[in-house]
Amino acid sequence: MKKFALTLALKDDPQLIKEYEEYHEAVWPAVLNSITDAGIQEMEIYRAGTKLFMTIRANDDFFFERKSEMDLGNTKVQEWEELMWKYQQKIPGTAPDEKWVLMKKIFEL
């Protein structure tokens, strides 16, 4: 099993943050299916202020490149991503096409 940690920021607007959390209380079925179809078995998102932290546990066949290709061919996922961009903002220093940023593990017990 593979494990990943990613981060992203939300726009600093309490109403937008509230809406973002409401969307995540009822994620669209097509989006959930795209996640599991890519081999992701567990996903969690945490928030502290405007900072988001995502954990992913995926099967050994999972690759972000494959997930991205699958998402590009899924109109509902593209619609979701466009909608979520209303609430999200890039982390300084990221590539133009990069939203969620893969974090480097620096400690394990």
N, C-alpha and C positions, 0 to 999 in steps of 0.2 A: 504494500500500500504506500502511496505517495502522500506527503503532507506539504502544504504550502500556506504561507501567510502573506497577505497583501494589504495595502493601505491606499486610501483615497481621502480627499477632503470634501466636505459639503460647503456650500455657500453659507456665509454667516448671517442667516436670516431665520429667526425662530419659526415663522410661518412655513417657510420652505422646508425646514427640518421636520416639522410636524407632518407635512404632506408626504415627505419622503418615507418617514416611518410608517405612515398609514398605507402607502403602496406596498411596503414590505410585510404588512400584516395579511395581505391578500395578493401575493405575487401571481401573475397570470399563469394559467396552466401550461400554455405553450412555452413559457420561459422556464418553468420548473422541469418540463419534459426535456428541454434542450440541455439543461444542466445534467440530468441523470443520463440522458442518451450519450453524452460525451464521456461518461465514466466517473463522474463525480458522485460519491456516495454520501458525503456529509459536507454541508456548508453552513457557516455561521457568520453573521456580521454583528460587530459591536460598535458602539458609538461613545465617544467622550468629547463633548462639545461639538466641534465641526470635524473632528478626526474620525475616520472609519477604519476598522480593522476586520479583515475577513480571514477565516480559516477554511481550508479545503482539505478533505481527505478523498483521494481518488484511487481508482484501481491502477494497476501497473501499466495499463495500456493508455492511460491518459496523457495527452500532450496539449499545451496551450495553443499551439499552432493548429492542431486539428479542431479544437473547440472554436477558434476564431473562424476557420473555414466553414464550419457547420453554421455558425451564427450569421455569417455573411449571406448564406443561402436561406435564412429563415426570416421572413418579413415581420413576424410578430416579435421576434427577438430584436430586430432592428428598430421597430417601433418603440419597444420598451427602452432600449438603450438611448434613443433620441429623447424620450420623455425623461429619463433619469438624468440626462445631461442638464436639464433645467435646474436641478438641485446640486449637482456635483461641480467641482472645480479641479483643475489640474494641480498637481503638486509641483512646485518650482523645480526646474531642472529635468523634467521628464520629456520624452520624445513627443512630437506633435500628435501622433496617433495613440499615445499611451494614456489610459485612464487609471485603472487599478495597477499599482506598482508592486511587483514581487519583492518581498522583504528578505533580507539575508539573516539566517539564523546565526546568532552569536553566542548562544548558551543553551545547554540542555542538561537536565538532571536525571 
